[in-house]
Amino acid sequence: MSSTLPSQHRALVLETIEAGFQVKQVPTPQPILGTAIVRIAASGVISYLREIYNGERQYPFPTPLVGGTSAIGHIAAVGPDATLLQPGQLVFVDCVVRGRDNPSVMYLPAIHEGLRDGSRKLMRDVWRDGTMAEFAKVPLENCIPLDEARLCRGLGYSLQDLMYLHYLLVPYGGLRDIKLEPGETVVVCPATGGFGGAGVQVAIAMGARVIAMGRNEKELARLKEHVKKGTLGANIETVKITGDEGTDTAALQAYGIVDAVLDFSPPAASKSTHLKSAIAVLRRGGRCSMMGLAEDVMPGFKVVLDDITLKGKFMYEREDMLQFVKILERGLFPTGKNFTDTKIFTLESWKEAFDAAAEHTGIGKSVVLTP
Ligand SMILES: NC(=O)c1ccc[n+]([C@@H]2O[C@H](COP(=O)([O-])OP(=O)(O)OC[C@H]3O[C@@H](n4cnc5c(N)ncnc54)[C@H](OP(=O)(O)O)[C@@H]3O)[C@@H](O)[C@H]2O)c1
């Protein structure tokens, strides 16, 4: 089923890392079995997208490709096996591709080809392109329906603001994975980045008390104010990462029992001791979702004697997204500027967008490209 698709559309194409992106006219894909064609309204720009596409992060991906991660858009056409999705439906386009015949295959098209032959094959031959384009072909199951009437006209979210979902969903995946319960206390570290800040927002919405750790005291103060303004009675404390393990551990201990930790250490913080401090204050049976790239964190005796769970987590499950959308549609998140302040760029100004995203980061901040 399809509305009329143009034969060509504009897309942000990376021929080689050295050449950088160019806006090009490319053929519009057709909806075949198992796919949907989405008219993109906003494509998310994460804080370190520049580092991915200038090669600094050394993420493996083939070129040429259309750049981009997740997006918000409307279904333009669906393959013959669609049973729910129809043209006009608003959807969140998930950037995680999962092997349909192999649950071990999971990767990020246009970003990282994953660790297995199966994901490399899919990236090479089938699902390579991202969403920085007027239209994108995506797996049917990657389209998560959004109630546009409720979210946009009822709660007042703009399509661009809904892109903040791509930050919020990731910590939700980690927190759900370690079964965070309402009333529990969770340390989020570091909390001043894009995903870390979103983790604070999500944990508050899940009914937890949050201890947010970070190096930047000014940003920690902004984070606390943002949370308090958006959620009446929110339970939030902040602890500065000093670089001294003992000092940071003592500062966390002052807040009493800690049930869980959510870590988002970037490569630059892989040797920082903040995660060791956070794990050190976990109660017996405490859980830690390790979503970042921290190395050398294993406080052996503590983990063994206190039955601590250290659990890695890549992104989220499809079920997490469906559950999260229900929370958003019920109105359990702040709205307006208390949700997110979104900076909007065109495809042509991709460079400015990538630079802006590296600066305009942290809780309640988002950058999008609109084709
Ligand atoms: N598991 C997954 O599926 C998944 C998904 C998305 C992202 N990630 C990982 O999560 C990481 C963080 O994402 P993000 O969006 O929060 O990144 P970001 O926006 O780049 O922020 C980086 C954060 O790390 C802090 N930091 C940097 N260097 C540090 C150091 N030496 N010591 C202590 N803190 C330091 C920054 O603090 P300042 O504010 O003080 O600079 C900031 O809080 C990413 O780099 C990625 O590797 C994992």
Ligand as a Chemical Component Dictionary entry (heavy atoms), coordinates in Angstrom:
data_LIG
# 
_chem_comp.id                   LIG 
_chem_comp.type                 NON-POLYMER 
_chem_comp.pdbx_formal_charge   0 
_chem_comp.three_letter_code    LIG 
# 
loop_
_chem_comp_atom.comp_id 
_chem_comp_atom.atom_id 
_chem_comp_atom.alt_atom_id 
_chem_comp_atom.type_symbol 
_chem_comp_atom.charge 
_chem_comp_atom.model_Cartn_x 
_chem_comp_atom.model_Cartn_y 
_chem_comp_atom.model_Cartn_z 
_chem_comp_atom.pdbx_ordinal 
LIG N1  N1  N 0  25.039 0.776  25.423 1  
LIG C1  C1  C 0  24.504 1.452  24.435 2  
LIG O1  O1  O 0  23.648 0.946  23.698 3  
LIG C2  C2  C 0  24.912 2.881  24.219 4  
LIG C3  C3  C 0  24.076 3.728  23.484 5  
LIG C4  C4  C 0  24.452 5.062  23.327 6  
LIG C5  C5  C 0  25.652 5.527  23.853 7  
LIG N2  N2  N 1  26.459 4.661  24.542 8  
LIG C6  C6  C 0  27.747 5.106  25.107 9  
LIG O2  O2  O 0  27.475 6.105  26.085 10 
LIG C7  C7  C 0  28.495 7.083  25.999 11 
LIG C8  C8  C 0  28.038 8.392  26.614 12 
LIG O3  O3  O 0  26.979 8.956  25.881 13 
LIG P1  P1  P 0  26.570 10.478 26.125 14 
LIG O4  O4  O 0  25.498 10.787 25.136 15 
LIG O5  O5  O -1 26.261 10.721 27.545 16 
LIG O6  O6  O 0  27.933 11.209 25.673 17 
LIG P2  P2  P 0  28.293 12.739 25.600 18 
LIG O7  O7  O 0  27.070 13.568 25.352 19 
LIG O8  O8  O 0  29.442 12.839 24.681 20 
LIG O9  O9  O 0  28.771 13.063 27.091 21 
LIG C9  C9  C 0  29.932 12.496 27.617 22 
LIG C10 C10 C 0  29.798 12.424 29.133 23 
LIG O10 O10 O 0  30.966 11.820 29.664 24 
LIG C11 C11 C 0  31.585 12.717 30.606 25 
LIG N3  N3  N 0  33.043 12.584 30.575 26 
LIG C12 C12 C 0  33.857 12.753 29.503 27 
LIG N4  N4  N 0  35.129 12.509 29.863 28 
LIG C13 C13 C 0  35.112 12.184 31.184 29 
LIG C14 C14 C 0  36.109 11.825 32.131 30 
LIG N5  N5  N 0  37.402 11.730 31.788 31 
LIG N6  N6  N 0  35.722 11.565 33.396 32 
LIG C15 C15 C 0  34.415 11.631 33.755 33 
LIG N7  N7  N 0  33.430 11.974 32.908 34 
LIG C16 C16 C 0  33.761 12.238 31.637 35 
LIG C17 C17 C 0  31.123 14.093 30.155 36 
LIG O11 O11 O 0  31.274 14.949 31.237 37 
LIG P3  P3  P 0  31.560 16.544 31.079 38 
LIG O12 O12 O 0  30.200 17.151 30.926 39 
LIG O13 O13 O 0  32.234 16.911 32.326 40 
LIG O14 O14 O 0  32.444 16.697 29.853 41 
LIG C18 C18 C 0  29.667 13.775 29.811 42 
LIG O15 O15 O 0  28.889 13.608 30.967 43 
LIG C19 C19 C 0  28.795 7.156  24.510 44 
LIG O16 O16 O 0  30.092 7.662  24.287 45 
LIG C20 C20 C 0  28.637 5.721  24.037 46 
LIG O17 O17 O 0  29.879 5.068  24.042 47 
LIG C21 C21 C 0  26.104 3.361  24.729 48 
# 
loop_
_chem_comp_bond.comp_id 
_chem_comp_bond.atom_id_1 
_chem_comp_bond.atom_id_2 
_chem_comp_bond.value_order 
_chem_comp_bond.pdbx_ordinal 
LIG N1  C1  SING 1  
LIG C1  O1  DOUB 2  
LIG C1  C2  SING 3  
LIG C2  C3  SING 4  
LIG C2  C21 DOUB 5  
LIG C3  C4  DOUB 6  
LIG C4  C5  SING 7  
LIG C5  N2  DOUB 8  
LIG N2  C6  SING 9  
LIG N2  C21 SING 10 
LIG C6  O2  SING 11 
LIG C6  C20 SING 12 
LIG O2  C7  SING 13 
LIG C7  C8  SING 14 
LIG C7  C19 SING 15 
LIG C8  O3  SING 16 
LIG O3  P1  SING 17 
LIG P1  O4  DOUB 18 
LIG P1  O5  SING 19 
LIG P1  O6  SING 20 
LIG O6  P2  SING 21 
LIG P2  O7  DOUB 22 
LIG P2  O8  SING 23 
LIG P2  O9  SING 24 
LIG O9  C9  SING 25 
LIG C9  C10 SING 26 
LIG C10 O10 SING 27 
LIG C10 C18 SING 28 
LIG O10 C11 SING 29 
LIG C11 N3  SING 30 
LIG C11 C17 SING 31 
LIG N3  C12 SING 32 
LIG N3  C16 SING 33 
LIG C12 N4  DOUB 34 
LIG N4  C13 SING 35 
LIG C13 C14 SING 36 
LIG C13 C16 DOUB 37 
LIG C14 N5  SING 38 
LIG C14 N6  DOUB 39 
LIG N6  C15 SING 40 
LIG C15 N7  DOUB 41 
LIG N7  C16 SING 42 
LIG C17 O11 SING 43 
LIG C17 C18 SING 44 
LIG O11 P3  SING 45 
LIG P3  O12 DOUB 46 
LIG P3  O13 SING 47 
LIG P3  O14 SING 48 
LIG C18 O15 SING 49 
LIG C19 O16 SING 50 
LIG C19 C20 SING 51 
LIG C20 O17 SING 52 
# 
